[in-house]
Amino acid sequence: MNPHFIFNSLNSIQNYIMQQKPIDAARYLSKFSKLMRRILDQSFHHVSPLQEIIETINIYLELEAFRFNNEFEWKVVTDHHIENVSITLPPMIIQPFVENAIIHGLMPKVGAKHLIIQFYMENGNLFCIIDDNGVGRNTGKPIETNHISRGQKLTTDMLSTMKEMFNKNVTIEYIDKIDHNQSALGTTVKIIIPQ
């Protein structure tokens, strides 16, 4: 979880209080505390059930949508076959990609903003697709070559742990969506986890 998210969330609660919106402040604080409790609980385990991970992502998305005044629409779609399979994953393996889609893809965009997260099984693999219609990864901003985000580091460490502990090679594909004029239409991240 990016420390900026925690800071910004507490800042949002403070703003609701300062604007004398106690119901909004209480609603946000309730969701925020629920999310923090889940993350702390999950931090004691190497893996968590997929259903818990999806619930945590839903709470995170609710908070971010609320914090950004519902500037973006989101949906989490789960294949019904997944509910009948016992799948466990490192708890924060998906979250950094969702956070990047919102902060770096959707929020800089002008116009309608959409995020869809899909989970499904295919050929013995769990697929997680994070698809946004944001500004894309190649927005012309200079890339800091020596900067590694905490989310990237966390994900790299988790993938390494999955390989060592469970002998699973996770594949991550980035698809830069473009139109016929080569203009960005967003980004799709495809995470494929053998089961």
Salt bridges, closest charged atoms under 4 A:
ASP24 OD1 - ARG27 NH1 3.40
ASP41 OD2 - ARG37 NE 3.55
GLU55 OE1 - ARG38 NH2 2.61
GLU62 OE1 - LYS31 NZ 2.49
GLU64 OE1 - ARG67 NE 2.76
GLU71 OE1 - LYS113 NZ 2.88
GLU73 OE1 - HIS114 ND1 3.43
ASP79 OD1 - HIS80 ND1 3.54
ASP79 OD1 - HIS81 ND1 3.00
ASP131 OD1 - LYS177 NZ 2.90
ASP157 OD2 - LYS153 NZ 2.93
ASP176 OD1 - ARG137 NE 2.81
